């Protein structure tokens, strides 16, 4: 009787150990699956971001370090698991440090490059010139409303560079609209009691298109009278 009980207990212990080993293996498989899924989703997100920017005409200068090497590691791992699924827990290389962590590093670098490219694009679109002229005009009561409108447009344009847009093409369309509004605001800059030659000169100077011949005595007199002469500079093209 005692031997029978011992044998039964040994069977239960053996069964338990097998179940425990199976559970441990399942946990390891689950851990690997989460690692691969996370890396895969991150890589997919980066690819979509880079593609969306390229389609919108904003190329990103980014080349993943040793991309072919990691592709070869993925192929090696796939073949090993295909031959023996248990290899997922006994891989030919350190999956976390030599593979997953490196892929995550590529994703991080890719997003940084994408953000830099987008920010540079917005900065280029927001290159409306120095604010000196605008600040000076803001001191003239007749121009304050127009200046406030122009300032707000510049703020709105610059805000696009704060982060990567979910829809680059849509963001660029909005930027196009704002830039057109900015140009219109400058062209419509006027005041009934200010000489037309002064308004024309200021508009041209704001976009760096003013010719020296446009700097007439009438313009000089008006600028001096309003203490705005120091807001303008002469530059060679």
PADO-310251 format. One record per residue (C-alpha): x, y, z; residue in three letters. Coordinates in Angstrom, 3 decimals. Example, Ala and Ser with C-alpha at 12.3 -4.5 7.8 and 13.67 -1.06 7.14 Angstrom:
<recs>
(rec (12.300; -4.500; 7.800); ALA)
(rec (13.670; -1.060; 7.140); SER)
</recs>
This chain:
<recs>
(rec (0.000; 0.000; 0.000); UNK)
(rec (2.792; 2.389; 0.943); UNK)
(rec (4.652; 1.635; -2.272); UNK)
(rec (1.492; 2.235; -4.293); UNK)
(rec (1.012; 5.617; -2.641); UNK)
(rec (4.652; 6.501; -3.242); UNK)
(rec (4.328; 5.528; -6.886); UNK)
(rec (1.149; 7.590; -7.267); UNK)
(rec (2.821; 10.568; -5.591); UNK)
(rec (5.847; 10.222; -7.870); UNK)
(rec (3.518; 10.229; -10.892); UNK)
(rec (1.766; 13.363; -9.650); UNK)
(rec (5.111; 15.076; -9.014); UNK)
(rec (6.335; 14.133; -12.486); UNK)
(rec (3.101; 15.381; -14.046); UNK)
(rec (3.325; 18.622; -12.078); UNK)
(rec (6.930; 19.129; -13.147); UNK)
(rec (6.002; 18.617; -16.780); UNK)
(rec (3.138; 21.071; -16.475); UNK)
(rec (5.402; 23.581; -14.736); UNK)
(rec (8.029; 23.222; -17.445); UNK)
(rec (5.369; 23.655; -20.087); UNK)
(rec (4.051; 26.752; -18.311); UNK)
(rec (7.568; 28.189; -18.033); UNK)
(rec (8.124; 27.584; -21.738); UNK)
(rec (4.791; 29.231; -22.506); UNK)
(rec (5.831; 32.267; -20.468); UNK)
(rec (9.090; 32.482; -22.385); UNK)
(rec (7.246; 32.184; -25.683); UNK)
(rec (4.900; 34.942; -24.520); UNK)
(rec (7.823; 37.182; -23.608); UNK)
(rec (9.428; 36.675; -27.024); UNK)
(rec (6.126; 37.304; -28.759); UNK)
(rec (5.692; 40.625; -26.940); UNK)
(rec (9.266; 41.643; -27.779); UNK)
(rec (8.790; 40.907; -31.475); UNK)
(rec (5.340; 42.485; -31.612); UNK)
(rec (6.538; 45.693; -29.963); UNK)
(rec (9.555; 46.013; -32.256); UNK)
(rec (7.426; 45.214; -35.300); UNK)
(rec (4.836; 47.864; -34.480); UNK)
(rec (7.523; 50.478; -33.856); UNK)
(rec (9.259; 49.700; -37.141); UNK)
(rec (5.934; 49.813; -38.978); UNK)
(rec (5.132; 53.193; -37.433); UNK)
(rec (8.508; 54.610; -38.483); UNK)
(rec (8.100; 53.332; -42.030); UNK)
(rec (4.659; 54.922; -42.274); UNK)
(rec (6.001; 58.227; -40.938); UNK)
(rec (8.909; 58.325; -43.399); UNK)
(rec (6.648; 57.340; -46.302); UNK)
(rec (4.053; 59.979; -45.426); UNK)
(rec (6.703; 62.706; -45.283); UNK)
(rec (8.261; 61.589; -48.573); UNK)
(rec (4.843; 61.530; -50.270); UNK)
(rec (4.265; 65.067; -49.019); UNK)
(rec (7.550; 66.237; -50.522); UNK)
(rec (9.533; 66.320; -47.281); UNK)
(rec (12.386; 63.822; -47.702); UNK)
(rec (14.154; 62.629; -44.565); UNK)
(rec (17.912; 62.086; -44.612); UNK)
(rec (17.957; 58.828; -42.673); UNK)
(rec (19.755; 55.559; -43.278); UNK)
(rec (19.433; 52.882; -40.572); UNK)
(rec (22.774; 51.655; -39.298); UNK)
(rec (23.511; 48.081; -40.424); UNK)
(rec (19.974; 47.566; -41.663); UNK)
(rec (21.048; 44.610; -43.811); UNK)
(rec (22.750; 43.045; -40.803); UNK)
(rec (19.560; 43.112; -38.736); UNK)
(rec (17.563; 41.776; -41.679); UNK)
(rec (20.006; 38.852; -41.793); UNK)
(rec (19.566; 38.292; -38.048); UNK)
(rec (15.794; 38.194; -38.525); UNK)
(rec (16.173; 35.669; -41.364); UNK)
(rec (18.543; 33.540; -39.259); UNK)
(rec (16.129; 33.548; -36.324); UNK)
(rec (13.155; 32.731; -38.535); UNK)
(rec (14.943; 29.740; -40.073); UNK)
(rec (16.106; 28.497; -36.660); UNK)
(rec (12.585; 28.653; -35.193); UNK)
(rec (11.138; 27.038; -38.311); UNK)
(rec (13.478; 24.105; -37.807); UNK)
(rec (13.001; 23.952; -34.028); UNK)
(rec (10.384; 26.192; -32.315); UNK)
(rec (12.247; 25.784; -29.011); UNK)
(rec (15.034; 27.885; -30.530); UNK)
(rec (12.973; 30.954; -29.714); UNK)
(rec (14.128; 30.422; -26.130); UNK)
(rec (17.648; 29.381; -27.145); UNK)
(rec (18.376; 31.746; -30.050); UNK)
(rec (21.675; 31.971; -31.972); UNK)
(rec (22.194; 35.484; -30.566); UNK)
(rec (21.001; 37.694; -27.710); UNK)
(rec (17.518; 38.678; -28.903); UNK)
(rec (17.019; 41.572; -26.486); UNK)
(rec (20.398; 43.302; -26.563); UNK)
(rec (21.658; 42.324; -30.017); UNK)
(rec (18.368; 42.562; -31.876); UNK)
(rec (15.264; 44.101; -30.281); UNK)
(rec (17.083; 46.912; -28.437); UNK)
(rec (19.015; 47.760; -31.615); UNK)
(rec (15.814; 47.894; -33.657); UNK)
(rec (14.266; 50.184; -31.071); UNK)
(rec (17.351; 52.392; -31.348); UNK)
(rec (16.885; 52.590; -35.114); UNK)
(rec (13.263; 53.600; -34.637); UNK)
(rec (14.224; 56.330; -32.166); UNK)
(rec (16.899; 57.697; -34.522); UNK)
(rec (14.481; 57.570; -37.436); UNK)
(rec (11.845; 59.594; -35.624); UNK)
(rec (14.456; 62.169; -34.590); UNK)
(rec (15.554; 62.532; -38.215); UNK)
(rec (11.923; 62.826; -39.328); UNK)
(rec (11.214; 65.496; -36.720); UNK)
(rec (14.318; 67.444; -37.745); UNK)
(rec (13.360; 67.280; -41.433); UNK)
(rec (9.822; 68.475; -40.733); UNK)
(rec (11.019; 71.261; -38.449); UNK)
(rec (13.487; 72.420; -41.121); UNK)
(rec (10.709; 72.401; -43.710); UNK)
(rec (8.445; 74.529; -41.520); UNK)
(rec (11.305; 76.906; -40.670); UNK)
(rec (11.882; 77.424; -44.383); UNK)
(rec (8.209; 78.163; -44.949); UNK)
(rec (8.254; 80.515; -41.951); UNK)
(rec (11.252; 82.509; -43.223); UNK)
(rec (9.326; 85.745; -43.594); UNK)
(rec (12.319; 87.914; -42.784); UNK)
(rec (13.428; 89.738; -39.666); UNK)
(rec (10.835; 91.113; -37.282); UNK)
(rec (12.584; 94.496; -37.093); UNK)
(rec (10.387; 96.120; -39.716); UNK)
(rec (7.261; 94.532; -38.274); UNK)
(rec (8.114; 95.729; -34.766); UNK)
(rec (8.738; 99.219; -36.050); UNK)
(rec (5.469; 99.317; -37.953); UNK)
(rec (3.636; 98.148; -34.862); UNK)
(rec (4.507; 101.486; -33.285); UNK)
(rec (2.555; 103.341; -35.977); UNK)
(rec (-1.136; 103.464; -35.014); UNK)
(rec (-2.310; 103.182; -38.630); UNK)
(rec (-0.519; 99.851; -39.063); UNK)
(rec (-1.283; 98.162; -35.735); UNK)
(rec (-4.243; 96.078; -36.908); UNK)
(rec (-2.377; 94.836; -39.981); UNK)
(rec (0.755; 94.126; -37.956); UNK)
(rec (-1.234; 92.142; -35.387); UNK)
(rec (-2.727; 90.045; -38.184); UNK)
(rec (0.699; 89.382; -39.714); UNK)
(rec (2.184; 88.470; -36.335); UNK)
(rec (-0.609; 85.968; -35.674); UNK)
(rec (-0.074; 84.313; -39.039); UNK)
(rec (3.648; 83.975; -38.299); UNK)
(rec (2.873; 82.403; -34.931); UNK)
(rec (0.430; 79.964; -36.547); UNK)
(rec (2.980; 78.946; -39.176); UNK)
(rec (5.758; 78.439; -36.628); UNK)
(rec (3.440; 76.277; -34.494); UNK)
(rec (3.403; 73.619; -37.219); UNK)
(rec (7.043; 72.862; -36.473); UNK)
(rec (6.335; 71.894; -32.861); UNK)
(rec (5.830; 68.239; -33.741); UNK)
(rec (5.356; 65.741; -36.539); UNK)
(rec (1.863; 65.969; -38.041); UNK)
(rec (-0.284; 62.863; -38.392); UNK)
(rec (-1.140; 64.014; -41.916); UNK)
(rec (1.833; 65.812; -43.526); UNK)
(rec (-0.021; 66.554; -46.761); UNK)
(rec (-2.916; 68.103; -44.861); UNK)
(rec (-0.500; 70.121; -42.726); UNK)
(rec (1.275; 71.428; -45.819); UNK)
(rec (-2.046; 72.465; -47.339); UNK)
(rec (-2.790; 74.454; -44.188); UNK)
(rec (0.705; 75.961; -44.315); UNK)
(rec (0.162; 76.982; -47.948); UNK)
(rec (-3.006; 78.786; -46.929); UNK)
(rec (-1.286; 80.641; -44.097); UNK)
(rec (1.644; 81.677; -46.286); UNK)
(rec (-0.786; 83.029; -48.881); UNK)
(rec (-2.617; 84.925; -46.152); UNK)
(rec (0.686; 86.376; -44.974); UNK)
(rec (1.532; 87.549; -48.481); UNK)
(rec (-1.912; 89.053; -48.890); UNK)
(rec (-1.642; 90.813; -45.535); UNK)
(rec (1.650; 92.424; -46.572); UNK)
(rec (0.304; 93.438; -49.961); UNK)
(rec (-2.784; 94.969; -48.401); UNK)
(rec (-0.736; 96.930; -45.863); UNK)
(rec (-1.918; 100.507; -46.290); UNK)
(rec (-2.988; 103.638; -44.479); UNK)
(rec (-4.976; 106.500; -45.944); UNK)
(rec (-2.833; 109.225; -44.404); UNK)
(rec (0.543; 107.694; -45.287); UNK)
(rec (2.144; 108.457; -48.675); UNK)
(rec (1.802; 105.582; -51.175); UNK)
(rec (5.552; 105.663; -51.840); UNK)
(rec (6.189; 104.938; -48.145); UNK)
(rec (3.746; 102.024; -48.069); UNK)
(rec (5.238; 100.587; -51.274); UNK)
(rec (8.756; 100.849; -49.882); UNK)
(rec (7.799; 99.198; -46.583); UNK)
(rec (6.065; 96.302; -48.344); UNK)
(rec (9.075; 95.713; -50.557); UNK)
(rec (11.553; 96.046; -47.694); UNK)
(rec (9.655; 93.491; -45.638); UNK)
(rec (10.215; 90.863; -48.328); UNK)
(rec (13.783; 92.030; -49.129); UNK)
(rec (12.634; 93.257; -52.545); UNK)
(rec (13.104; 96.986; -52.000); UNK)
(rec (15.390; 98.729; -54.483); UNK)
(rec (17.582; 101.625; -53.483); UNK)
(rec (15.770; 103.754; -56.068); UNK)
(rec (12.581; 103.295; -54.039); UNK)
(rec (14.215; 105.059; -51.095); UNK)
(rec (13.108; 108.527; -52.102); UNK)
(rec (13.379; 111.738; -50.126); UNK)
(rec (9.683; 111.427; -49.303); UNK)
(rec (10.246; 107.951; -47.838); UNK)
(rec (13.270; 109.114; -45.873); UNK)
(rec (11.437; 112.111; -44.456); UNK)
(rec (8.490; 109.986; -43.335); UNK)
(rec (10.697; 107.322; -41.727); UNK)
(rec (12.756; 109.939; -39.923); UNK)
(rec (9.621; 111.700; -38.704); UNK)
(rec (8.303; 108.439; -37.216); UNK)
(rec (11.706; 107.376; -35.823); UNK)
(rec (11.707; 104.256; -38.018); UNK)
(rec (14.888; 104.882; -39.956); UNK)
(rec (16.966; 102.488; -37.825); UNK)
(rec (14.563; 99.619; -38.560); UNK)
(rec (15.851; 99.344; -42.132); UNK)
(rec (19.176; 98.096; -43.461); UNK)
(rec (20.800; 98.175; -46.890); UNK)
(rec (22.046; 94.800; -48.157); UNK)
(rec (23.808; 93.743; -51.328); UNK)
(rec (22.215; 90.902; -53.244); UNK)
</recs>
